[in-house]
């Protein structure tokens, strides 16, 4: 099913950013707009560096986000590609991974 849907989306790849964030969700945004570019924009506005940024992710729409932070965390139940892009694997979503990691650090 995913390959069929992906083939149907191909004509739009130059004009929009399309990614399946989870099995039941698809993110669609302007071309070159995703969580990674959004964090870059916020870093510039707030004068914050990647060393001062923590990123957490679990789905395909978080892959670009992982590259914008020195401290990038994939939750244990993240998809493999997010785990590969992250610097650190933390607890799962069910264990309140984000909040516990922030408090710990």
C-alpha positions, -999 to +999 in steps of 0.1 A: +000+000+000+027+025+010+046+020-023+014+025-043+007+057-024+043+069-027+042+064-065+010+085-068+027+113-048+058+115-070+046+142-094+044+166-064+078+160-048+093+192-064+066+215-050+057+200-016+073+180+012+054+148+018+063+122+045+044+095+063+049+104+099+032+073+111+012+045+095-020+065+096-006+100+091+010+119+062+026+153+066+023+177+036+040+211+037+056+235+013+088+222-004+118+223+019+096+230+050+098+204+077+107+201+113+144+205+106+140+238+087+116+250+113+141+244+141+168+261+121+145+291+118+138+292+155+175+288+163+183+319+142+154+339+157+164+330+193+202+331+186+205+294+198+231+270+184+227+233+178+247+227+209+219+245+229+192+224+212+176+191+221+155+172+196+133+142+202+117+120+176+100+087+168+085+090+132+097+095+097+088+132+099+115+136+126+145+125+106+155+160+094+150+173+130+177+150+143+204+167+122+197+202+136+207+194+172+238+182+189+216+164+214+192+144+192+172+116+209+152+088+193+128+071+216+132+034+220+101+027+199+111+050+171+114+038+135+148+025+126+156+055+103+151+080+132+172+058+155+200+058+129+198+097+125+198+103+163+228+106+185+211+089+215+184+063+220+163+070+251+133+054+268+101+047+249+071+070+245+052+049+269+078+056+296+075+094+292+109+095+275+110+132+266+100+146+299+122+122+319+152+129+296+148+167+299+145+164+337+176+141+339+197+165+318 
